[in-house]
């Protein structure tokens, strides 16, 4: 019987024992021992880790190292969005094990994971007992007695540098459900809603009254001129730069259908409708995946120069990160359309870092929604701010009378000075309640939150968050699953910011859910 290869995915600073513990467990599950192993394999950037090198030495096998591009080309059975965002491959352990095992290789048992190590065991169709100095194509072999443990000051194979964000050109329709949204979490059950980012106790009474009064005019076709002028005045722009839409979702569809983009790029993790709309319109979409270890912050250099359409959210859903204006504006290029989804910007005090009123950024398109702050998800109203030529292109792709009379009346009303002052007060209140939620989450060792949150929601990471989410549902709370966002996996949840009483009740439920899961 041929030997097996063990693929290793590890964080920096792991010890030999940390590496070997899941390896031994995986081998035992497969009915094997360390004597059956012919090679360890890992990502090139981890090939000099003393713990990984030492583990291979202790087992007495060579360590093979592969570049991120080589591993990314391997189809793996259990892809991870977090691994993809961090390393550029969907599972280092599985890809390395399969690649090292050779043609026809299969995984013998499900991959094993600990806090800082993942391992996978694979067997190919032939023995892979490499000689220490074998010249293998596509991989670099690190023989025993080499690397840091041998006393070298530099590894034999230098680690590969990974940029702040990973570029991903693969199709992932089988991994991420781009059409899943938070409303699906609460559609059929009566749960306390932390899955949908609409502000509670909205629309306010005065807005409901304005909408109700508009019903007397339903016999007439909608006329958007007054609402359009109100939006233009609110942003100090000419009306020719404004297009009213049936929510931001319609705007994404219009952009995908009307703009002549050939090389679109979407910056993830973010709201998935832009990519879904582009794909539905026949576009091949590339992704730039921002990484947790960088705080999910934008590095403009990560976006490929040849992109002629770039989509990014600010503040970004689901990470709640607010990117600096300068970083986003740096993405602008001649011949490129830069789409900034500012659906949650009115939940940021002072709307700092907004580009909504800017006319000096070439190709800029800003999308706004009235859904979240004003509780108008069922009415569907938003708008686009862009150069008049772009607005004209989008308008030609719209059906007649795309925004209803009640929605137009709501849009006009939400542009008033009193409404803007109310929104600003609500934004400050959200900031206070978000800080309370983050402080409560910090009490849990099992929970890691994106601390730079600036929106009306918080992104958290918990091992086996999918199971914790189900426990929370049983306890009466709905949280937004994170695995449908490219760049995230099943270990992420998004939580809407609520009032202090609701948050305290949720934190108690989370404590119970973690105890049950643990």
C-alpha atoms as one frame of an Amber mdcrd trajectory, in Angstrom:
protein
   0.000   0.000   0.000   1.381   3.443  -0.926   2.249   6.004   1.718   0.272
   9.131   2.486   1.047  12.829   2.463  -0.028  15.281   5.134  -0.952  18.837
   4.182  -0.421  21.479   6.861  -2.015  24.900   7.204  -0.613  26.789  10.197
  -0.478  30.225  11.749   2.777  31.918  12.574   4.462  30.804  15.781   2.926
  27.338  16.077   4.904  24.759  18.035   5.896  21.261  16.922   3.384  19.716
  19.334   0.587  21.976  18.042   1.256  20.746  14.515   1.545  17.080  15.417
  -1.568  16.835  17.611  -4.137  17.154  14.768  -1.862  15.184  12.430  -1.767
  12.187  14.776  -5.527  12.431  15.332  -6.237  12.517  11.578  -3.914   9.570
  10.936  -5.544   7.569  13.736  -8.978   8.268  12.221  -7.687   6.933   8.884
  -6.309   3.814  10.581  -2.723   4.955  10.025   0.328   5.983  12.022   3.184
   8.378  11.438   5.169   5.519   9.872   2.721   5.609   6.935   3.557   9.232
   6.121   5.975   9.871   3.244   5.912  13.688   3.184   4.529  16.818   4.782
   3.397  19.658   2.483   2.481  23.283   3.127   2.289  26.806   1.762   5.650
  28.249   0.782   5.131  31.186   3.158   4.878  28.732   6.072   7.684  26.372
   5.007  10.210  28.020   7.301   7.978  27.975  10.404  10.032  26.177  13.089
   6.976  24.282  14.307   6.143  22.966  10.831   9.756  22.134   9.971  10.272
  20.487  13.370   7.127  18.380  12.993   8.369  17.013   9.662  11.752  16.287
  11.234  10.214  14.465  14.179   8.180  12.239  11.856  11.259  11.762   9.698
   9.856  12.938   6.366  10.678  15.783   3.988   8.633  18.966   3.858   7.374
  20.075   0.455   6.505  23.749  -0.116   4.122  25.133  -2.743   3.389  28.661
  -3.878  -0.040  30.185  -3.310  -0.846  30.139  -7.033  -0.045  26.421  -7.277
  -2.302  25.618  -4.336  -5.085  27.882  -5.582  -5.254  25.805  -8.777  -6.147
  22.669  -6.794  -9.863  21.897  -6.360 -10.533  21.163  -2.681 -13.602  19.459
  -1.205 -13.982  21.747   1.814 -13.151  25.334   0.760 -12.835  28.062   3.368
 -13.505  31.714   2.630 -11.229  32.789   5.495  -8.335  30.705   4.157  -8.963
  32.075   0.680  -8.852  35.647   1.960  -5.707  35.079   4.021  -3.603  32.940
   1.683  -5.161  33.013  -1.772  -6.161  29.330  -1.625  -9.400  27.869  -0.302
  -7.673  25.265   1.906  -3.896  25.130   2.301  -3.974  21.770   4.079  -6.187
  20.007   1.547  -4.568  21.533  -1.534  -1.038  20.801  -0.289  -1.896  17.207
   0.636  -3.547  16.499  -2.721  -0.840  18.202  -4.760   1.972  16.374  -2.975
   0.202  13.014  -3.254   0.164  13.282  -7.022  -2.328  12.414  -9.790  -5.561
  10.803  -8.701  -5.037  11.710  -5.061  -7.946  11.623  -2.619  -8.407  12.746
   0.972  -8.715   9.808   3.348 -10.543  11.622   6.167 -12.057  15.086   6.659
  -9.459  17.736   7.419  -8.627  18.237  11.099  -8.570  21.704  12.667  -7.261
  23.067  15.919  -7.014  26.684  16.998  -3.908  27.386  14.901  -3.360  24.314
  12.703  -5.297  22.539   9.961  -4.162  19.230   8.497  -5.339  16.897   5.738
  -4.251  13.379   4.786  -4.167  12.269   1.137  -3.080   9.230  -0.841  -2.266
   9.106  -4.542  -1.934   6.243  -6.975   1.732   5.681  -6.358   4.240   5.835
  -3.546   5.621   9.287  -2.921   8.679   8.423  -0.867  10.846  11.247  -2.080
  14.562  11.277  -1.777  15.784  14.220   0.282  17.179  16.072  -2.725  14.613
  14.995  -5.335  14.007  17.603  -8.007  10.199  17.675  -8.100   8.405  19.922
 -10.546   6.005  22.596  -9.220   7.253  22.201  -5.637  10.290  22.978  -3.588
  11.474  20.193  -1.309  12.861  21.121   2.074  14.951  18.125   3.211  15.504
  17.199   6.817  18.076  19.145   8.709  17.524  22.372   6.785  15.702  25.583
   7.653  15.710  27.574  10.896  15.947  24.497  13.136  19.252  23.565  11.523
  20.692  26.855  12.743  20.329  28.799   9.507  19.563  32.494   9.820  17.496
  32.354   6.619  15.224  29.607   5.317  16.361  27.658   2.302  13.172  28.666
   0.474  12.170  32.258   1.282   8.539  32.872   2.208   6.273  34.311  -0.469
   5.038  37.839   0.155   1.245  38.156   0.129  -0.273  41.609  -0.475  -2.829
  43.155   1.830  -5.658  41.715  -0.266  -5.790  38.525  -2.269  -6.840  38.521
  -5.917  -9.369  35.832  -6.743 -10.446  35.107 -10.312 -12.255  31.819  -9.707
 -15.999  31.259  -9.915 -17.496  30.579  -6.478 -21.195  30.067  -7.108 -20.922
  26.716  -5.331 -19.352  28.253  -2.222 -21.178  31.526  -1.547 -24.923  32.018
  -1.906 -24.840  35.553  -3.298 -28.625  35.814  -3.183 -28.922  35.111   0.537
 -29.757  38.201   2.585 -30.569  38.921   6.208 -34.337  38.949   5.740 -34.208
  35.197   5.083 -33.080  34.700   8.691 -36.369  36.032  10.105 -38.878  35.365
   7.357 -40.692  32.376   8.826 -40.099  32.617  12.570 -40.778  35.136  15.312
 -37.254  35.892  16.470 -35.549  38.959  17.893 -33.958  40.349  14.752 -30.222
  41.004  14.759 -29.928  39.805  11.148 -31.417  42.765   9.257 -29.719  46.159
   9.410 -32.881  48.279   9.295 -33.184  50.688  12.233 -35.837  49.613  14.725
 -39.012  51.611  15.418 -39.064  53.021  11.897 -40.500  54.632   9.838 -41.125
  57.448  12.327 -44.711  58.634  12.747 -44.233  61.826  10.730 -42.863  59.874
   7.766 -45.680  57.332   7.914 -48.141  60.203   7.818 -46.495  61.726   4.728
 -46.541  58.358   2.965 -50.190  57.783   3.928 -51.175  61.220   2.586 -49.598
  60.346  -0.763 -52.074  57.509  -1.296 -54.718  59.997  -2.450 -52.613  60.564
  -5.577 -52.239  56.932  -6.656 -54.481  57.467  -9.688 -51.783  59.645 -11.247
 -48.534  58.358 -12.705 -45.471  59.030 -10.517 -43.589  62.290 -11.125 -40.093
  62.225  -9.688 -39.018  65.790 -10.428 -39.646  67.214  -6.947 -37.936  64.319
  -5.164 -35.022  64.440  -7.593 -34.567  68.160  -6.949 -34.685  67.559  -3.176
 -31.939  64.912  -3.385 -29.833  67.204  -5.582 -30.198  70.098  -3.142 -29.333
  67.866  -0.180 -26.008  66.955  -1.804 -25.439  70.367  -3.431 -25.491  68.847
  -6.915 -27.391  69.622 -10.122 -30.444  67.436 -10.711 -28.800  66.007 -13.829
 -26.428  64.142 -11.503 -29.255  62.349  -9.657 -31.214  59.225 -10.562 -33.956
  57.896  -8.257 -34.210  54.107  -8.114 -36.333  51.391  -6.524 -33.716  50.884
  -3.824 -29.989  50.405  -4.243 -30.616  46.875  -5.550 -32.158  48.262  -8.747
 -29.156  50.547  -9.156 -26.793  47.559  -9.131 -28.833  45.888 -11.877 -28.834
  49.078 -13.968 -25.077  49.446 -13.624 -24.508  45.833 -14.629 -26.728  46.117
 -17.698 -26.043  49.646 -18.905 -22.320  50.212 -18.411 -19.914  48.767 -21.000
 -17.632  47.112 -18.425 -15.322  44.328 -19.609 -13.134  43.768 -16.539 -15.275
  44.351 -13.423 -13.819  43.868  -9.949 -15.766  43.682  -6.691 -13.981  44.312
  -3.383 -15.074  41.728  -0.800 -16.307  40.968   1.787 -19.232  43.237   0.932
 -22.906  43.264  -0.021 -23.285  40.506  -2.592 -25.933  42.003  -4.896 -23.415
  43.970  -7.027 -21.570  40.785  -7.989 -24.801  38.829  -8.439 -26.170  41.513
 -10.780 -22.954  41.600 -12.791 -22.918  37.831 -13.169 -26.586  37.794 -14.173
 -25.753  40.331 -16.888 -23.087  37.996 -18.295 -19.977  39.582 -16.788 -17.001
  37.607 -15.510 -16.308  39.118 -12.094 -12.959  39.199 -10.356 -12.717  39.604
  -6.595 -10.321  41.466  -4.349 -10.565  39.858  -0.914  -9.699  42.056   2.066
  -8.184  40.168   4.987  -9.033  39.949   8.665  -5.424  40.367   9.747  -5.424
  43.783   8.025  -8.686  44.778   9.677 -10.524  44.305   6.348  -9.122  47.671
   5.283  -8.728  48.669   1.664  -5.330  48.723   0.000  -5.891  50.535  -3.331
  -2.817  48.819  -4.780  -4.595  45.450  -4.493  -7.097  46.397  -7.207  -5.759
  45.413 -10.648  -4.883  48.306 -12.929  -6.854  46.891 -15.848 -10.169  46.915
 -13.950 -12.639  49.184 -15.764 -15.351  48.851 -13.102 -14.644  48.659  -9.365
 -17.336  48.212  -6.707 -16.756  48.823  -2.995 -18.987  49.541  -0.004 -18.383
  52.307   2.537 -18.977  51.642   5.340 -18.729  48.094   4.128 -21.381  45.484
   4.778 -20.690  43.118   6.602 -17.354  44.243   8.087 -18.652  47.690   9.190
 -15.255  49.163   8.239 -15.283  52.798   7.114 -12.596  53.313   4.484 -10.873
  56.717   4.228 -12.065  58.938   1.394  -8.519  59.225   0.090  -8.120  55.447
  -0.176 -11.312  55.052  -2.190 -10.663  58.077  -4.380  -7.240  56.596  -5.145
  -9.039  53.831  -7.035 -10.263  56.300  -9.665  -8.646  56.075 -13.113  -9.414
  57.463 -16.568 -11.682  54.954 -18.269 -12.723  53.288 -14.998 -16.113  53.483
 -13.276 -15.761  53.578  -9.498 -18.969  52.506  -7.742 -19.188  53.275  -4.016
 -22.131  51.782  -2.139 -22.920  54.266   0.649 -26.152  52.591   1.758 -25.091
  52.888   5.426 -23.270  56.228   5.274 -26.159  58.112   6.898 -25.610  55.918
   9.989 -22.107  57.441  10.365 -22.060  60.685  12.393 -21.288  63.587  10.088
 -21.158  61.181   7.131 -17.405  61.543   7.249 -15.561  59.766   4.432 -18.573
  60.201   2.127 -17.968  60.908  -1.556 -21.602  61.757  -2.278 -21.068  65.431
  -3.050 -17.798  65.070  -4.958 -17.600  65.951  -8.645 -13.804  65.921  -8.952
 -13.330  62.125  -8.859 -13.371  60.722 -12.406 -15.842  57.926 -13.068 -17.377
  58.156  -9.581 -20.810  56.630  -8.993 -22.265  56.822  -5.465 -25.275  54.747
  -4.424 -27.509  55.702  -1.528 -30.439  53.944   0.156 -33.217  55.239   2.392
 -34.064  51.713   3.529 -31.858  51.332   6.575 -32.171  54.559   8.532 -35.815
  55.245   7.696 -37.250  51.721   7.710 -38.404  51.736   4.080 -37.304  48.271
   2.975 -40.829  47.473   1.798 -41.191  50.728  -0.138 -37.962  50.429  -2.192
 -36.324  53.811  -2.660 -32.726  54.890  -3.199 -30.702  56.978  -5.622 -27.552
  57.232  -7.718 -25.186  60.197  -7.840 -22.919  60.341 -10.910 -21.835  62.315
 -13.969 -24.831  63.353 -16.111 -23.696  61.084 -18.970 -23.655  58.084 -16.634
 -27.042  59.046 -15.216 -28.449  59.227 -18.746 -27.098  55.745 -19.542 -28.694
  54.282 -16.437 -31.971  56.115 -16.983 -32.309  54.651 -20.476 -32.050  51.161
 -18.940 -34.834  51.884 -16.428 -38.466  50.980 -17.073 -41.018  53.769 -17.079
 -42.085  55.082 -13.654 -39.624  52.900 -11.726 -40.246  54.577  -8.343 -43.768
  54.711  -6.899 -45.490  57.890  -5.739 -45.290  56.953  -2.021 -41.574  56.226
  -2.417 -41.000  59.571  -4.134 -42.831  61.385  -1.352 -40.701  59.542   1.224
 -37.505  60.460  -0.615 -38.434  64.129  -0.665 -39.389  64.070   3.016 -36.121
  62.401   4.075 -34.119  65.183   2.422 -35.546  67.897   4.677 -33.369  69.616
   7.274 -35.438  68.197  10.111 -35.081  64.667   8.732 -31.317  65.052   8.276
 -31.011  66.278  11.866 -32.994  63.251  13.064 -30.751  60.926  11.060 -27.661
  62.525  12.562 -29.013  62.053  16.078 -29.808  58.424  15.281 -26.249  57.921
  13.983 -24.788  59.166  17.265 -27.142  56.918  19.216 -26.103  53.932  17.109
 -22.463  54.688  17.907 -23.185  54.562  21.637 -25.138  51.305  21.372 -22.481
  49.760  19.115 -19.805  50.515  21.696 -21.947  48.758  24.324 -22.322  45.707
  22.085 -18.584  45.566  21.355 -17.762  45.879  25.066 -20.078  42.983  25.845
 -18.620  40.825  23.077 -15.107  41.514  24.371 -15.992  39.605  27.541 -16.098
  36.340  25.577 -12.763  34.651  24.922 -14.381  32.701  22.079 -15.508  35.834
  20.198 -13.363  38.075  18.029 -15.070  41.225  16.704 -13.969  43.599  13.962
 -13.260  46.405  16.384 -13.079  49.183  13.782 -16.846  48.994  13.212 -18.458
  52.286  12.165 -21.797  51.090  10.786 -25.031  49.927  12.450 -23.762  46.338
  12.645 -20.777  44.353  13.888 -18.956  41.387  12.340 -17.742  38.686  14.721
 -15.770  35.477  14.409 -16.497  32.377  16.507 -15.274  28.862  15.852 -18.277
  26.927  14.508 -20.368  30.085  14.380 -22.878  28.265  12.201 -23.697  25.933
  15.082 -23.762  28.850  17.555 -26.194  30.641  15.240 -28.570  27.692  15.377
 -28.324  27.690  19.179 -29.158  31.393  19.195 -32.212  30.744  17.041 -33.406
  28.172  19.563 -32.969  30.861  22.222 -35.020  33.360  20.217 -32.388  35.435
  18.363 -31.642  35.708  14.644 -28.066  36.543  13.595 -26.881  36.959   9.996
 -24.750  34.056   8.779 -21.403  35.152   7.350 -20.520  32.311   5.019 -22.475
  33.769   2.087 -20.033  36.694   1.863 -16.945  36.007  -0.303 -13.888  36.154
   1.923 -15.738  34.782   4.970 -16.688  31.274   6.044 -19.004  29.492   8.474
 -17.137  30.945  11.478 -18.528  34.466  10.964 -21.739  36.188  12.043 -23.040
  39.717  11.511 -24.997  41.375  14.310 -27.211  44.428  13.922 -26.789  47.097
  16.593 -29.869  47.318  18.784 -30.898  49.135  21.968 -29.157  48.318  25.239
 -31.926  46.135  26.651 -31.998  43.965  23.524 -28.211  43.788  23.418 -28.015
  42.651  27.055 -30.572  39.938  26.412 -28.641  38.845  23.331 -25.344  38.690
  25.250 -26.986  36.430  27.822 -28.284  34.192  25.022 -24.835  34.147  23.410
 -23.309  33.045  26.709 -25.774  30.134  26.837 -25.201  29.251  23.178 -21.433
  29.128  23.669 -21.781  26.964  26.773 -24.048  24.543  24.921 -21.749  24.458
  21.900 -18.615  24.124  24.015
